[in-house]
Amino acid sequence: MNLIILFEQDFTQDDTVKLEGRRLEHVLSVHKAEVGQTLKVGLLNGKIGIGLITHLSKDMLCMKIELLKEPPKPLESQLILAMPRPKVFARILQTVTALGVKKIFVIKTWRVQKSYWNSPVLSEEKLRDNMILGLEQAKDTILPEVRIVKLFKPFVEDEISEIIKDTIPFVAHPIADKQCPYNINKPTTVAIGPEGGFIEYEIDMLIKYGFIPVSFGDRILKVETAIPYIYGKLY
């Protein structure tokens, strides 16, 4: 936890917070902090600053807060991700949040198992919990927007043109002729399929609506490995 995320309900006064639970346990066990020390804090969807510890016990942490600066700039990319295995998705969501992606579409494709959509990892609470872990890691405060899309064809036909507007849209495809560009530093939309990849019909539809199929090398990577690898190339 490189940044302690604060919520509006933590505030007892305009500049004072009281924390319990997981964040308190982390301060006690990892930071091993004491009264008078400062910790890095950030208000969810707000500014980042410092918290001066005024009270610390096994039951409660109180801090006087000063929020000083804006969070880091987001990555200029949005991600369209075929729903992976739920346990993997939790880790991916943390990683993507830490990378600074602020718009994520989780989509149904032919190779995505139907049972995945019943997982509690897709509940609003679990989505938020995993994104907060990513924010804490990256010292960021701005929650990404996550949208769950269970119908591929209507999503592509009715919405994708507007979604990719003003971005360069890439679809990761291992057998594509074109190699991924390096350090593009322009807004992108990146589409990544499930472990087995997009089927040809899905690739053809994405190409029809403007996506550029690109290869990211000769190695076939797991989705959770491919995402940071791809963004490392693009940015």
C-alpha positions as CSV (number, residue, x, y, z in Angstrom):
1,M,0.0,0.0,0.0
2,N,2.0,3.0,-1.3
3,L,-0.9,5.3,-0.8
4,I,-3.7,5.2,1.8
5,I,-7.0,5.8,0.0
6,L,-9.4,7.9,2.0
7,F,-13.2,8.0,1.6
8,E,-15.6,10.8,2.4
9,Q,-17.0,8.8,5.3
10,D,-13.6,8.6,6.9
11,F,-13.7,12.4,7.7
12,T,-14.7,13.4,11.2
13,Q,-13.8,17.1,10.4
14,D,-12.7,18.9,7.3
15,D,-9.1,17.9,7.8
16,T,-9.3,14.9,10.2
17,V,-9.9,11.3,9.4
18,K,-10.5,8.1,11.5
19,L,-9.5,4.7,10.0
20,E,-10.2,1.2,11.1
21,G,-10.0,-2.3,9.5
22,R,-7.6,-3.2,6.6
23,R,-5.9,0.2,6.3
24,L,-5.3,0.4,10.1
25,E,-3.9,-3.2,10.0
26,H,-1.5,-2.3,7.2
27,V,-0.2,0.8,9.0
28,L,0.4,-1.2,12.1
29,S,2.0,-4.3,10.5
30,V,3.7,-2.9,7.4
31,H,4.4,0.8,8.0
32,K,5.0,0.2,11.8
33,A,4.1,3.9,12.2
34,E,3.9,5.9,15.3
35,V,2.1,9.1,16.5
36,G,3.8,12.1,14.9
37,Q,4.8,10.4,11.7
38,T,3.2,11.2,8.3
39,L,1.8,8.8,5.7
40,K,1.0,9.3,2.1
41,V,-2.8,9.6,1.6
42,G,-5.2,10.4,-1.2
43,L,-8.9,11.1,-1.3
44,L,-10.8,8.8,-3.7
45,N,-11.3,10.7,-7.0
46,G,-9.6,13.6,-5.4
47,K,-6.2,15.0,-4.5
48,I,-3.1,13.4,-2.9
49,G,-1.3,14.6,0.2
50,I,0.0,13.6,3.6
51,G,-1.6,12.5,6.9
52,L,-0.1,13.4,10.2
53,I,-0.8,10.6,12.8
54,T,-2.4,12.1,15.9
55,H,-3.7,8.8,17.4
56,L,-2.8,5.2,16.8
57,S,-3.9,2.1,18.6
58,K,-4.9,-1.5,17.7
59,D,-8.5,-0.2,17.2
60,M,-8.2,3.1,15.5
61,L,-5.9,5.5,13.5
62,C,-6.6,9.2,13.4
63,M,-4.8,11.6,11.1
64,K,-4.8,15.3,10.3
65,I,-4.9,15.5,6.5
66,E,-3.4,18.0,4.0
67,L,-4.3,17.3,0.4
68,L,-1.6,19.0,-1.8
69,K,-1.5,17.9,-5.4
70,E,-3.4,16.3,-8.3
71,P,-3.2,12.5,-9.0
72,P,-0.9,11.3,-11.8
73,K,-2.1,11.7,-15.4
74,P,-4.1,8.8,-16.7
75,L,-2.8,6.6,-19.5
76,E,-4.3,7.7,-22.8
77,S,-5.8,4.4,-23.6
78,Q,-9.0,2.5,-23.1
79,L,-9.1,-1.3,-22.9
80,I,-11.6,-3.7,-24.4
81,L,-11.0,-7.1,-22.6
82,A,-12.6,-10.4,-23.2
83,M,-13.6,-11.7,-19.8
84,P,-10.9,-14.0,-18.4
85,R,-11.1,-16.5,-15.6
86,P,-12.5,-14.6,-12.6
87,K,-9.4,-15.1,-10.3
88,V,-7.2,-13.8,-13.2
89,F,-9.6,-10.9,-13.9
90,A,-9.2,-9.7,-10.3
91,R,-5.4,-9.5,-10.7
92,I,-5.8,-7.9,-14.2
93,L,-8.1,-5.3,-12.9
94,Q,-5.6,-4.3,-10.3
95,T,-2.8,-4.2,-12.9
96,V,-4.8,-2.1,-15.4
97,T,-5.8,0.3,-12.7
98,A,-2.2,0.7,-11.6
99,L,-1.2,1.3,-15.2
100,G,-3.6,4.3,-15.3
101,V,-6.2,3.0,-17.8
102,K,-9.5,4.8,-16.9
103,K,-12.0,3.1,-19.2
104,I,-12.4,-0.7,-19.3
105,F,-14.9,-2.7,-21.3
106,V,-15.2,-6.3,-20.2
107,I,-16.8,-8.2,-23.1
108,K,-18.3,-11.6,-24.0
109,T,-16.6,-13.4,-26.8
110,W,-17.2,-16.9,-28.2
111,R,-14.4,-18.4,-26.1
112,V,-15.5,-16.8,-22.8
113,Q,-17.2,-19.4,-20.6
114,K,-20.8,-18.5,-19.6
115,S,-20.1,-19.4,-16.0
116,Y,-17.6,-16.5,-15.7
117,W,-20.5,-14.0,-15.7
118,N,-21.9,-15.4,-12.5
119,S,-18.7,-14.7,-10.6
120,P,-18.9,-12.3,-7.6
121,V,-15.7,-10.7,-8.9
122,L,-18.0,-8.7,-11.3
123,S,-20.1,-7.3,-8.5
124,E,-19.9,-3.6,-8.0
125,E,-18.3,-4.1,-4.6
126,K,-15.6,-6.5,-5.8
127,L,-14.8,-4.3,-8.9
128,R,-14.3,-1.3,-6.6
129,D,-12.2,-3.3,-4.1
130,N,-9.8,-4.5,-6.8
131,M,-9.5,-1.1,-8.4
132,I,-8.7,0.4,-5.1
133,L,-5.9,-2.1,-4.6
134,G,-4.5,-0.9,-8.0
135,L,-4.8,2.7,-7.0
136,E,-3.0,2.1,-3.7
137,Q,-0.2,0.4,-5.6
138,A,0.2,3.2,-8.2
139,K,-0.3,6.2,-5.8
140,D,-3.4,7.2,-7.8
141,T,-6.9,8.2,-6.7
142,I,-9.1,8.2,-9.8
143,L,-11.3,5.1,-10.1
144,P,-11.6,3.7,-13.7
145,E,-14.9,3.3,-15.3
146,V,-15.7,-0.4,-15.9
147,R,-18.5,-1.6,-18.1
148,I,-19.7,-5.2,-18.5
149,V,-20.8,-6.1,-22.0
150,K,-22.4,-9.5,-22.6
151,L,-23.3,-9.2,-26.3
152,F,-20.4,-8.9,-28.7
153,K,-22.1,-8.3,-32.0
154,P,-24.5,-5.5,-30.9
155,F,-21.6,-3.9,-29.0
156,V,-19.4,-3.8,-32.1
157,E,-22.1,-2.8,-34.6
158,D,-23.9,-0.2,-32.5
159,E,-21.3,1.3,-30.2
160,I,-17.7,0.6,-31.2
161,S,-17.4,3.4,-33.7
162,E,-18.2,6.0,-31.1
163,I,-16.0,4.4,-28.5
164,I,-12.9,4.4,-30.6
165,K,-13.4,7.9,-32.0
166,D,-10.3,10.0,-31.7
167,T,-8.2,7.0,-30.7
168,I,-6.0,4.6,-32.7
169,P,-7.7,1.2,-32.2
170,F,-5.5,-1.9,-32.0
171,V,-6.6,-5.5,-31.6
172,A,-4.0,-7.9,-30.4
173,H,-3.7,-10.9,-32.8
174,P,-0.7,-13.3,-32.7
175,I,-0.7,-14.0,-36.5
176,A,-1.2,-10.4,-37.6
177,D,1.3,-9.1,-40.3
178,K,1.7,-5.7,-38.7
179,Q,3.9,-5.4,-35.6
180,C,2.9,-3.2,-32.7
181,P,4.3,0.3,-32.8
182,Y,6.6,1.5,-30.1
183,N,6.1,4.6,-27.9
184,I,3.1,5.8,-29.8
185,N,2.2,8.4,-27.3
186,K,-1.3,8.9,-28.8
187,P,-4.7,8.0,-27.5
188,T,-5.4,4.3,-28.2
189,T,-8.1,1.7,-27.8
190,V,-6.7,-1.8,-27.2
191,A,-8.8,-4.9,-27.7
192,I,-7.5,-8.2,-26.1
193,G,-9.1,-11.5,-26.5
194,P,-9.4,-14.5,-24.1
195,E,-6.6,-17.0,-23.5
196,G,-7.6,-18.8,-26.8
197,G,-7.8,-15.4,-28.7
198,F,-10.6,-13.9,-30.7
199,I,-12.1,-16.2,-33.3
200,E,-11.7,-15.1,-36.9
201,Y,-15.3,-13.8,-37.1
202,E,-14.6,-11.5,-34.1
203,I,-11.3,-10.3,-35.6
204,D,-13.1,-9.6,-38.9
205,M,-15.8,-7.6,-37.2
206,L,-13.3,-5.5,-35.3
207,I,-11.3,-4.9,-38.5
208,K,-14.5,-3.9,-40.3
209,Y,-15.2,-1.2,-37.7
210,G,-11.7,0.2,-37.8
211,F,-9.4,-1.9,-35.6
212,I,-5.8,-2.6,-36.7
213,P,-4.7,-6.1,-36.0
214,V,-1.2,-6.1,-34.6
215,S,1.2,-8.7,-33.3
216,F,3.2,-8.2,-30.2
217,G,5.9,-10.8,-30.9
218,D,6.3,-14.5,-31.5
219,R,5.5,-15.6,-27.9
220,I,2.0,-16.5,-27.0
221,L,1.4,-14.9,-23.5
222,K,-1.3,-15.3,-20.9
223,V,-3.7,-12.3,-20.8
224,E,-2.4,-11.1,-17.4
225,T,1.2,-11.1,-18.8
226,A,0.2,-9.7,-22.2
227,I,-1.5,-6.5,-20.9
228,P,1.5,-4.9,-19.2
229,Y,3.7,-6.1,-22.0
230,I,1.5,-4.5,-24.6
231,Y,1.2,-1.2,-22.7
232,G,5.0,-1.2,-22.1
233,K,5.4,-1.3,-25.9
234,L,2.8,1.3,-26.7
235,Y,3.8,3.8,-24.1
